[in-house]
Structure formats: C-alpha cells, structure tokens
Amino acid sequence: MEVTLQSLAAGLDTVWVLLAAALVWFMEAGFAALEAGFIRSKNSTNIIMKVFMDCTVGLIGYWAVGFAIMYGADYFGLFGHSGFLFNGTGLALAGTRVAPFAYWLFQAAFAVAVATIVSGAVAERMKFGPYILFSFLATAVIYPVAGHWVWGQGGWLAKLGMLDFAGSAVVHAAGGWAALAAVLVLGPRTGKYNKDGSANVMPGHNLPLAALGAFILWVGWFGFNPGSALSGLDSNIARIAVTTNLAAAAGGTVGTLFTMWRYGKPDPSMIINGVLAGLVAVTAGSAYVGPGSALIIGGIAGVLVVFGVEFFDKVKADDPVGAIAVHGVCGSFGTIAVGLFAEKGGLFFGGGVHLLLVQLLGLAAVSIWAFAGSFAVFTVLKKTVGIRASVADEIEGLDLSEHGVGAYNDLVAPGHFAGHLVHQHAAGNQMLMTNPEGI
C-alpha cells in the first residue's frame, strides 16, 4: 500500500482515537471500584455486575441503534435515522480523518459511561433485571438523542453554536439528571431517612477502593478530553490535558479545604468527589478555556459538589455515591462556565452574552430530555416488571439475593448462607450460590 501524507495522518489520528477509546473504556473499571467502595460490602458484587451490564448490553444497544440516532442522516435537527446495526459505512463523519470503526468505539465508551453514572445512584436497592433494560435504552436512545442535538451533523443545538467539547452536558449532566429521575422513582434505601426527615449515615465499606477508582477515572480523563480532539496531530491536545488536570487538582484541593472548614475534618468521600467534580466541570470547556480559568472552574466545582450532596440528602433523593451532585450539578455548571470563560466568545473575555445564552438553552434542553426520558423509563418499569428489591433482600444484601454470591465470602459466617445451595463451578474453583426458594 502506498503511504501518502494524508494516509499517514489518518493512521496517526486513528491510533490516537483508539488509544483514547481504551482509556475511556478503562474508566468503567474506575466506576466499578468507586461505586463498590462507596457502598456497603453486601452490595458490592451487585454494583459491579450492573457496571458490567453497561459494558455488555449497553455496547450492543449503541451498536444496533444508538450510533445511528446520534450520527445518522439528520431528521429536522432532532435525531439521526440511518446506519442502524453499524457496519463502518454510511454515516456522516465530516471533519475527521479517523477510521469509522475507531470513531464508533470511542463514542461507544462515552455512551456506556452515561448509563454507569446512573448505576451508582440506584445502588443497594434496584433489581438487576430491570436495570439491564434501562442500560440498553439509555445507550440506544436517551444518550444518542442528546448527542445528536449537540454533536450530530445537523443537530439543532450544534447549529445554534453550543460548545460542549467532551460532554459536560451531553454525557455528565445527562447522566446526572437521569440518575435523579431514577432515584425519585425508585425511592431511598430502607432505613436511610428517619420520620423527622434526618438522614442516617450508611458509610461505604472500602474508601481505599473508592479512591483507587477515582484515580483510574482521573487517568481515563486523558482519553475523555484530549481524545475528543479526534487527532493526534492537533497540538491543542496537550493544552486540553493541562486544563483537565488543573481542574481536577483544584476540585480536590478546594474540596479538602472546604470540608475542613465546614466539618472540622477533611471528608475523604467529598475530596474524592471533589476531584471528579473538577474533571466533570471542565469537560465542556477543556479545549476553550485557559489554565487559570480551568483552576477557577475546578475550584468552584469542588464547593458545588459538597452543597449538592447535602441538598439531595435533604430532599431525600438518596444517592449512595454522590453521582447526581458530581455529574448533574457540576456537569451543568461546567456547561454554563463555557459561556463565561471561553477565550473566544465567553462573557468574561469580551464575548458578550450570546454564547452564555446558547449554553443555558442547550443545558436546559439536554437535562430536561435526559430527566424526562429516564423518568418515563423507570416509571414504566416500576409499573410493569418492578424495579425495587424487597426489604428482606435489601437487608440481606443484593449480592446474595440477586446473584447468590457475596464479594467477601471468607468474612461471612457459614450460617449466613442458610437457604442457599453452595456448589462448585464446573469450570473452576469459584463458589456459586443458588437459592431454590427464590428468596
């Protein structure tokens, strides 16, 4: 094959996007560790299984339907309608030299992340089967429609000039407000709130595991944001990496200092979420703002996430991992921040209010769509197949009630497995439990 400058450039861009896709995909390991660490040990296996379903069922949903809705031929700026069962051809991918399959893989990793944001918020009380249905619909329809509006060829928000470089709105705000809808339909965990409205603390069982998950997510963001440039030849990817990292540092630093002042001691969970808040907030503007602005955006997010967690606890929107505050609140702030801090068009840089108004409109549209769509899905599931685990299952833990196997079986007294039959897996040494009574 003859190598030309154009083919070499296309090859380099494709390799770059594949590397970025791998980093974003590895963020699922970060989500799994973070969420498992933030919840009680008796539900750890269940939450990891939900993340796996996002990666399996969600990937299939995005391949079969989602990518076509997001990037197919435009229908009045609302959604795409061509390229279902994606085979690498037939979709409009203007403005990039990246091979279509590599582009699909990168975008699929984003789609899966949206569903996984919701998994943490519904932890410890949602049935496994109905979650699989939601994961499919989130990646096949809910996220792709919002994505088409902002990133698709002909999307109505794209035409208005909305800027959301890597998805503070399309991925994070959409996932966060979808999580709020899920939590409102599902209800709080048993025993979380008292009759007087006060909340009981249900601490996560493994903060070091949660911290490891956060570090994995932080590394993955080097694919999430710089990868969204879609070119390894774009020198701006280095600047994007710097603004991303500075916002994370500011979020973690301010989160630490703010909780020291507010609570008397630095709260590890808030500090972990402060780093993630900074990352989420700068995602929309990482290519458009300077390092100083990134520090400010991340620092503000580090405070917002603390207030967000407190607020949603007060209104009894039970979110065990803080996903609504991190992704919904800080993703929304980050989208608005582009209208303020963008070096071209931002209000604070002499650009007037036009971009800010577009960002506000786009944020409202994406958030309302994600919330309403998810609320409808969870409501239908609730009235048909049911979404809430029984109180008995919650008390026992979803690991045993849903999967028949715990995460830390060597720490559980043998009598705790009463009613479960223990047998050896034919292919290995893993102990599996089944429950013939269906309890």
KEDOMI-10671 format. One line per field, with one value per residue (C-alpha): residue number from 1; residue in three letters; chain; x, y, z. Coordinates in steps of 0.2 Angstrom, whole numbers, plus 5000, padded with zeros to 4 digits. Each point is the difference from the previous one (the first is absolute). Last residue first. Example, Ala and Ser with C-alpha at 12.3 -4.5 7.8 and 13.67 -1.06 7.14 Angstrom:
i (2, 1)
aa (SER, ALA)
ch (A, A)
xx (5068, 4994)
yy (4995, 4983)
zz (5036, 5003)
end
This chain:
i (439, 438, 437, 436, 435, 434, 433, 432, 431, 430, 429, 428, 427, 426, 425, 424, 423, 422, 421, 420, 419, 418, 417, 416, 415, 414, 413, 412, 411, 410, 409, 408, 407, 406, 405, 404, 403, 402, 401, 400, 399, 398, 397, 396, 395, 394, 393, 392, 391, 390, 389, 388, 387, 386, 385, 384, 383, 382, 381, 380, 379, 378, 377, 376, 375, 374, 373, 372, 371, 370, 369, 368, 367, 366, 365, 364, 363, 362, 361, 360, 359, 358, 357, 356, 355, 354, 353, 352, 351, 350, 349, 348, 347, 346, 345, 344, 343, 342, 341, 340, 339, 338, 337, 336, 335, 334, 333, 332, 331, 330, 329, 328, 327, 326, 325, 324, 323, 322, 321, 320, 319, 318, 317, 316, 315, 314, 313, 312, 311, 310, 309, 308, 307, 306, 305, 304, 303, 302, 301, 300, 299, 298, 297, 296, 295, 294, 293, 292, 291, 290, 289, 288, 287, 286, 285, 284, 283, 282, 281, 280, 279, 278, 277, 276, 275, 274, 273, 272, 271, 270, 269, 268, 267, 266, 265, 264, 263, 262, 261, 260, 259, 258, 257, 256, 255, 254, 253, 252, 251, 250, 249, 248, 247, 246, 245, 244, 243, 242, 241, 240, 239, 238, 237, 236, 235, 234, 233, 232, 231, 230, 229, 228, 227, 226, 225, 224, 223, 222, 221, 220, 219, 218, 217, 216, 215, 214, 213, 212, 211, 210, 209, 208, 207, 206, 205, 204, 203, 202, 201, 200, 199, 198, 197, 196, 195, 194, 193, 192, 191, 190, 189, 188, 187, 186, 185, 184, 183, 182, 181, 180, 179, 178, 177, 176, 175, 174, 173, 172, 171, 170, 169, 168, 167, 166, 165, 164, 163, 162, 161, 160, 159, 158, 157, 156, 155, 154, 153, 152, 151, 150, 149, 148, 147, 146, 145, 144, 143, 142, 141, 140, 139, 138, 137, 136, 135, 134, 133, 132, 131, 130, 129, 128, 127, 126, 125, 124, 123, 122, 121, 120, 119, 118, 117, 116, 115, 114, 113, 112, 111, 110, 109, 108, 107, 106, 105, 104, 103, 102, 101, 100, 99, 98, 97, 96, 95, 94, 93, 92, 91, 90, 89, 88, 87, 86, 85, 84, 83, 82, 81, 80, 79, 78, 77, 76, 75, 74, 73, 72, 71, 70, 69, 68, 67, 66, 65, 64, 63, 62, 61, 60, 59, 58, 57, 56, 55, 54, 53, 52, 51, 50, 49, 48, 47, 46, 45, 44, 43, 42, 41, 40, 39, 38, 37, 36, 35, 34, 33, 32, 31, 30, 29, 28, 27, 26, 25, 24, 23, 22, 21, 20, 19, 18, 17, 16, 15, 14, 13, 12, 11, 10, 9, 8, 7, 6, 5, 4, 3, 2, 1)
aa (ILE, GLY, GLU, PRO, ASN, THR, MET, LEU, MET, GLN, ASN, GLY, ALA, ALA, HIS, GLN, HIS, VAL, LEU, HIS, GLY, ALA, PHE, HIS, GLY, PRO, ALA, VAL, LEU, ASP, ASN, TYR, ALA, GLY, VAL, GLY, HIS, GLU, SER, LEU, ASP, LEU, GLY, GLU, ILE, GLU, ASP, ALA, VAL, SER, ALA, ARG, ILE, GLY, VAL, THR, LYS, LYS, LEU, VAL, THR, PHE, VAL, ALA, PHE, SER, GLY, ALA, PHE, ALA, TRP, ILE, SER, VAL, ALA, ALA, LEU, GLY, LEU, LEU, GLN, VAL, LEU, LEU, LEU, HIS, VAL, GLY, GLY, GLY, PHE, PHE, LEU, GLY, GLY, LYS, GLU, ALA, PHE, LEU, GLY, VAL, ALA, ILE, THR, GLY, PHE, SER, GLY, CYS, VAL, GLY, HIS, VAL, ALA, ILE, ALA, GLY, VAL, PRO, ASP, ASP, ALA, LYS, VAL, LYS, ASP, PHE, PHE, GLU, VAL, GLY, PHE, VAL, VAL, LEU, VAL, GLY, ALA, ILE, GLY, GLY, ILE, ILE, LEU, ALA, SER, GLY, PRO, GLY, VAL, TYR, ALA, SER, GLY, ALA, THR, VAL, ALA, VAL, LEU, GLY, ALA, LEU, VAL, GLY, ASN, ILE, ILE, MET, SER, PRO, ASP, PRO, LYS, GLY, TYR, ARG, TRP, MET, THR, PHE, LEU, THR, GLY, VAL, THR, GLY, GLY, ALA, ALA, ALA, ALA, LEU, ASN, THR, THR, VAL, ALA, ILE, ARG, ALA, ILE, ASN, SER, ASP, LEU, GLY, SER, LEU, ALA, SER, GLY, PRO, ASN, PHE, GLY, PHE, TRP, GLY, VAL, TRP, LEU, ILE, PHE, ALA, GLY, LEU, ALA, ALA, LEU, PRO, LEU, ASN, HIS, GLY, PRO, MET, VAL, ASN, ALA, SER, GLY, ASP, LYS, ASN, TYR, LYS, GLY, THR, ARG, PRO, GLY, LEU, VAL, LEU, VAL, ALA, ALA, LEU, ALA, ALA, TRP, GLY, GLY, ALA, ALA, HIS, VAL, VAL, ALA, SER, GLY, ALA, PHE, ASP, LEU, MET, GLY, LEU, LYS, ALA, LEU, TRP, GLY, GLY, GLN, GLY, TRP, VAL, TRP, HIS, GLY, ALA, VAL, PRO, TYR, ILE, VAL, ALA, THR, ALA, LEU, PHE, SER, PHE, LEU, ILE, TYR, PRO, GLY, PHE, LYS, MET, ARG, GLU, ALA, VAL, ALA, GLY, SER, VAL, ILE, THR, ALA, VAL, ALA, VAL, ALA, PHE, ALA, ALA, GLN, PHE, LEU, TRP, TYR, ALA, PHE, PRO, ALA, VAL, ARG, THR, GLY, ALA, LEU, ALA, LEU, GLY, THR, GLY, ASN, PHE, LEU, PHE, GLY, SER, HIS, GLY, PHE, LEU, GLY, PHE, TYR, ASP, ALA, GLY, TYR, MET, ILE, ALA, PHE, GLY, VAL, ALA, TRP, TYR, GLY, ILE, LEU, GLY, VAL, THR, CYS, ASP, MET, PHE, VAL, LYS, MET, ILE, ILE, ASN, THR, SER, ASN, LYS, SER, ARG, ILE, PHE, GLY, ALA, GLU, LEU, ALA, ALA, PHE, GLY, ALA, GLU, MET, PHE, TRP, VAL, LEU, ALA, ALA, ALA, LEU, LEU, VAL, TRP, VAL, THR, ASP, LEU, GLY, ALA, ALA, LEU, SER, GLN, LEU, THR, VAL, GLU, MET)
ch (A, A, A, A, A, A, A, A, A, A, A, A, A, A, A, A, A, A, A, A, A, A, A, A, A, A, A, A, A, A, A, A, A, A, A, A, A, A, A, A, A, A, A, A, A, A, A, A, A, A, A, A, A, A, A, A, A, A, A, A, A, A, A, A, A, A, A, A, A, A, A, A, A, A, A, A, A, A, A, A, A, A, A, A, A, A, A, A, A, A, A, A, A, A, A, A, A, A, A, A, A, A, A, A, A, A, A, A, A, A, A, A, A, A, A, A, A, A, A, A, A, A, A, A, A, A, A, A, A, A, A, A, A, A, A, A, A, A, A, A, A, A, A, A, A, A, A, A, A, A, A, A, A, A, A, A, A, A, A, A, A, A, A, A, A, A, A, A, A, A, A, A, A, A, A, A, A, A, A, A, A, A, A, A, A, A, A, A, A, A, A, A, A, A, A, A, A, A, A, A, A, A, A, A, A, A, A, A, A, A, A, A, A, A, A, A, A, A, A, A, A, A, A, A, A, A, A, A, A, A, A, A, A, A, A, A, A, A, A, A, A, A, A, A, A, A, A, A, A, A, A, A, A, A, A, A, A, A, A, A, A, A, A, A, A, A, A, A, A, A, A, A, A, A, A, A, A, A, A, A, A, A, A, A, A, A, A, A, A, A, A, A, A, A, A, A, A, A, A, A, A, A, A, A, A, A, A, A, A, A, A, A, A, A, A, A, A, A, A, A, A, A, A, A, A, A, A, A, A, A, A, A, A, A, A, A, A, A, A, A, A, A, A, A, A, A, A, A, A, A, A, A, A, A, A, A, A, A, A, A, A, A, A, A, A, A, A, A, A, A, A, A, A, A, A, A, A, A, A, A, A, A, A, A, A, A, A, A, A, A, A, A, A, A, A, A, A, A, A, A, A, A, A, A, A, A, A, A, A, A, A, A, A, A, A, A, A, A, A, A, A, A, A, A, A, A, A, A, A, A, A, A, A, A, A, A, A, A, A)
xx (4820, 4998, 4998, 5013, 5014, 5016, 5017, 5016, 5018, 5013, 5012, 5000, 4990, 4987, 4996, 4999, 4984, 4992, 4981, 4993, 4987, 5012, 5015, 5002, 5003, 5017, 5005, 5006, 5018, 5006, 4985, 5006, 4991, 4985, 4992, 4982, 4998, 4984, 4997, 5018, 5008, 4985, 5002, 4991, 4991, 4997, 4993, 4988, 4994, 4996, 5010, 4992, 4999, 4983, 4996, 4986, 4996, 5018, 5006, 4988, 5005, 5019, 4999, 4989, 5012, 5014, 4993, 4994, 5017, 5011, 4989, 4998, 5019, 5004, 4988, 5005, 5018, 4998, 4990, 5013, 5014, 4992, 4997, 5018, 5006, 4989, 5004, 5015, 5017, 5011, 5010, 4989, 4985, 5008, 5000, 5018, 5010, 4986, 4998, 4981, 4991, 5011, 4996, 4981, 5005, 5012, 4986, 4988, 5013, 5004, 4981, 4996, 5016, 5008, 4984, 4989, 5014, 5002, 5004, 4985, 4987, 4985, 4989, 4993, 4998, 5013, 5012, 4999, 5005, 5015, 5007, 4998, 5007, 5016, 5000, 4999, 5015, 5012, 4991, 5005, 5018, 5000, 4993, 5012, 5015, 4994, 4999, 5018, 5005, 4991, 4982, 4994, 5007, 4996, 4983, 4987, 5011, 5005, 4985, 5002, 5018, 4998, 4985, 5011, 5013, 4987, 4992, 5016, 5001, 4982, 5002, 5016, 4992, 5013, 4996, 4992, 4984, 4999, 5017, 5009, 4986, 5005, 5018, 4999, 4987, 5011, 5015, 4990, 4991, 5016, 5010, 4986, 4999, 5019, 5000, 4987, 5008, 5017, 4993, 4990, 5017, 5008, 4986, 5002, 5015, 4987, 5010, 4993, 4983, 4982, 5001, 4988, 5015, 5007, 4984, 4995, 5017, 5009, 4984, 5004, 5015, 4987, 4988, 5014, 5004, 4982, 4999, 5015, 4992, 4984, 5011, 5009, 4982, 4994, 4984, 4990, 4992, 4981, 4997, 4982, 4991, 4988, 4982, 4992, 4993, 5018, 5009, 5012, 4991, 4995, 5009, 4992, 4986, 5001, 4990, 5010, 5016, 4998, 4996, 5015, 5011, 4993, 5005, 5018, 5002, 4994, 5010, 5015, 4999, 4992, 5002, 5018, 5003, 5017, 5000, 4983, 4998, 4983, 5000, 4982, 5003, 5007, 4985, 4989, 5010, 5004, 5015, 4999, 5010, 4988, 4982, 5007, 5008, 4983, 4991, 5015, 4999, 4982, 4998, 5012, 5011, 4987, 4988, 5012, 5005, 4982, 4996, 5015, 4994, 4984, 5009, 5011, 4987, 5004, 5003, 5019, 5005, 4988, 5012, 5015, 4992, 4994, 5018, 5003, 4986, 5009, 5017, 4994, 4996, 5017, 5009, 4989, 5006, 5018, 4995, 4990, 5014, 5012, 4988, 4998, 5019, 5005, 5003, 4988, 4990, 4985, 4994, 4984, 4994, 5000, 5013, 5009, 4987, 4988, 4984, 4990, 5009, 4986, 4987, 5009, 4991, 4993, 5007, 4986, 5005, 5018, 5009, 5008, 5012, 4990, 4985, 5011, 5013, 4986, 4991, 5009, 5017, 4995, 4988, 5014, 5012, 4987, 4996, 5018, 5009, 4985, 4996, 5018, 4996, 4984, 5011, 5012, 4985, 4994, 5016, 5002, 4983, 5004, 5016, 4991, 5002, 5013, 5013, 4990, 4995, 5018, 5007, 4987, 5001, 5019, 4999, 4987, 5014, 5009, 4989, 5005, 5018, 4997, 4990, 5015, 5012, 4988, 4998, 5019, 5002, 4987, 5008, 5017, 4993, 4990, 5016, 5010, 4986, 5000, 5019, 5000, 5005, 4997, 4994)
yy (4922, 4989, 4985, 4991, 5013, 4997, 5003, 4999, 4997, 5003, 4985, 4998, 4994, 4989, 5013, 4993, 5000, 5009, 4999, 5015, 4999, 5004, 5009, 5011, 4984, 4999, 5016, 5013, 5006, 4987, 5004, 5018, 5005, 4990, 4987, 4995, 5013, 5010, 4996, 4996, 5015, 5011, 5000, 4991, 5016, 5005, 4983, 5000, 5018, 4994, 5006, 5014, 5000, 4992, 4991, 5011, 5015, 5003, 4997, 5013, 5012, 4997, 5003, 5015, 5008, 4996, 5009, 5015, 5002, 4997, 5012, 5013, 5000, 5001, 5014, 5010, 4998, 5006, 5015, 5005, 4997, 5011, 5014, 4999, 5001, 5015, 5009, 5011, 4993, 5012, 4987, 4998, 4998, 4986, 5001, 4994, 4998, 4990, 5005, 5005, 4991, 4985, 5001, 4996, 4983, 4997, 5005, 4987, 4987, 5005, 4998, 4985, 4991, 5002, 5005, 4986, 4987, 5003, 4981, 4994, 5012, 5001, 5014, 5004, 5019, 5003, 4987, 5008, 5016, 4994, 4991, 5015, 5012, 4989, 4998, 5019, 5004, 4989, 5006, 5018, 4994, 4991, 5015, 5012, 4988, 4998, 5019, 5001, 4986, 5008, 4996, 4994, 4982, 4995, 5009, 4986, 4988, 5013, 4997, 4981, 5000, 5013, 4989, 4985, 5008, 5006, 4983, 4992, 5015, 4998, 4982, 5003, 5014, 5012, 5003, 5015, 4997, 5017, 5006, 4983, 4996, 5016, 4997, 4983, 5004, 5015, 4989, 4986, 5011, 5010, 4985, 4994, 5016, 5001, 4983, 5004, 5016, 4992, 4985, 5013, 5010, 4984, 4995, 5018, 4993, 4992, 4986, 4986, 5005, 4996, 5016, 4990, 4989, 5015, 5000, 4982, 4992, 5009, 4999, 4981, 5005, 5009, 4986, 4987, 5012, 5001, 4981, 4999, 5012, 4990, 4984, 5010, 5005, 4982, 4997, 5016, 5008, 4999, 5016, 5002, 5015, 5012, 5002, 4999, 4982, 4994, 4999, 4986, 4985, 4992, 5008, 5015, 5000, 4992, 5013, 5015, 4991, 4996, 5017, 5007, 4987, 5007, 5017, 4994, 4990, 5015, 5012, 4989, 4993, 5014, 5014, 4999, 4990, 5001, 5017, 5006, 5016, 5005, 5010, 5001, 4987, 4988, 5002, 4995, 4985, 5001, 4988, 4993, 5008, 5010, 4994, 4983, 4997, 5004, 4987, 4988, 5000, 4996, 4988, 4985, 5003, 5005, 4987, 4985, 5006, 5002, 4982, 4993, 5010, 4991, 4983, 5005, 5007, 5016, 5002, 5002, 5011, 5011, 5015, 4989, 4992, 5017, 5006, 4983, 5004, 5015, 4992, 4987, 5013, 5008, 4983, 4998, 5017, 4994, 4983, 5009, 5011, 4985, 4991, 5016, 5002, 5017, 5014, 5011, 5015, 4991, 4984, 4998, 4982, 4987, 4988, 4991, 4986, 5008, 4990, 5016, 5012, 5013, 5010, 5013, 5010, 5017, 5013, 4998, 4981, 4999, 4986, 4989, 5006, 4998, 4990, 4989, 4998, 4995, 4986, 4984, 5005, 5011, 4986, 4987, 5011, 5003, 4981, 4996, 5015, 5007, 4982, 4999, 5016, 4991, 4985, 5011, 5007, 4983, 4993, 5015, 4999, 4991, 5011, 5016, 5014, 5012, 4987, 4991, 5016, 5006, 4983, 4998, 5017, 4999, 4983, 5009, 5013, 4987, 5003, 5019, 4995, 4987, 5013, 5012, 4987, 4996, 5019, 5002, 4985, 5007, 5017, 4993, 4989, 5015, 5010, 4987, 4997, 5019, 5001, 4986, 4982, 4988, 4983)
zz (5242, 4984, 5011, 4990, 5003, 4991, 5006, 4990, 5007, 4987, 4998, 4981, 4985, 5009, 5012, 5018, 5009, 5015, 5002, 5008, 5014, 5013, 4993, 5016, 5010, 4992, 5008, 4988, 4999, 4987, 4989, 4996, 4984, 5003, 4989, 4997, 4986, 5004, 5018, 5005, 4993, 5002, 5019, 5013, 5006, 4983, 4995, 5015, 4996, 4983, 4985, 4990, 4981, 4996, 4984, 4994, 5011, 5005, 4983, 4993, 5013, 4997, 4982, 5001, 5013, 4989, 4985, 5011, 5008, 4985, 4989, 5014, 5002, 4981, 4997, 5016, 4996, 4982, 5005, 5013, 4988, 4987, 5012, 5006, 4982, 4996, 5016, 4995, 4993, 5010, 5009, 5015, 4990, 4990, 4981, 4996, 5016, 5007, 5018, 5003, 4986, 5003, 5019, 4996, 4994, 5015, 5012, 4992, 5001, 5018, 5005, 4991, 4999, 5018, 5009, 4992, 5001, 5019, 5003, 5011, 4992, 5010, 4993, 5018, 4997, 5013, 4993, 4983, 5008, 5010, 4985, 4989, 5013, 5000, 4981, 4998, 5011, 4989, 4985, 5004, 5001, 4983, 4991, 5008, 4996, 4982, 4998, 5005, 4988, 4985, 4994, 4983, 4998, 5018, 5000, 5000, 5010, 5013, 5012, 4999, 5005, 5014, 5007, 4999, 5010, 5013, 5000, 5007, 5012, 5005, 5004, 5010, 5011, 5006, 5019, 5009, 4989, 4991, 5001, 4997, 4987, 4990, 5001, 4993, 4987, 4995, 4997, 4991, 4989, 4996, 4996, 4988, 4992, 4998, 4992, 4987, 4996, 4997, 4989, 4989, 4998, 4995, 4988, 4992, 4989, 4989, 4991, 5011, 4994, 5006, 5011, 5011, 5005, 5010, 5011, 5003, 4996, 5013, 5011, 5002, 5011, 5012, 4999, 5005, 5014, 5006, 5000, 5011, 5012, 5000, 5004, 5014, 5006, 5003, 5009, 4995, 5015, 5002, 5010, 5006, 4993, 5010, 4993, 5017, 4995, 4997, 4983, 4994, 5008, 4984, 4986, 4992, 4986, 4983, 4990, 5008, 4999, 4981, 4996, 5010, 4990, 4984, 5006, 5003, 4984, 4989, 5010, 4998, 4982, 4989, 5012, 5006, 4984, 4992, 4991, 5005, 4990, 4994, 4983, 4996, 4986, 5012, 5011, 4986, 4995, 4981, 5001, 5017, 5015, 5010, 4995, 4994, 5017, 5009, 4989, 5002, 5019, 5002, 4986, 4998, 5015, 5012, 4993, 5003, 5017, 5005, 4995, 5009, 5016, 4999, 5002, 5014, 5013, 5007, 5019, 5004, 4986, 4990, 5000, 4996, 4985, 4993, 4996, 4992, 4987, 4994, 5000, 4988, 4987, 5002, 4997, 4984, 4994, 5000, 4992, 4986, 4996, 4999, 4988, 4989, 4997, 5007, 4987, 5008, 4994, 4993, 5008, 4991, 5001, 4986, 5004, 5015, 5002, 5012, 5004, 4996, 4988, 4997, 5009, 5010, 5013, 5003, 4988, 4988, 4997, 4997, 4991, 5014, 5013, 5017, 4994, 4990, 5015, 5012, 4990, 4998, 5005, 5015, 5006, 4998, 5011, 5013, 5002, 5003, 5008, 5009, 5005, 5008, 5010, 5006, 5005, 5010, 5009, 5005, 5005, 5012, 5008, 5017, 5001, 5003, 4987, 4996, 4996, 4988, 4991, 4998, 4995, 4987, 4993, 4999, 4991, 4988, 4998, 4990, 4986, 5000, 4999, 4987, 4989, 5002, 4993, 4986, 4997, 4999, 4989, 4988, 5000, 4996, 4986, 4992, 5000, 4992, 4987, 4996, 4999, 4988, 5003, 4985, 5005)
end
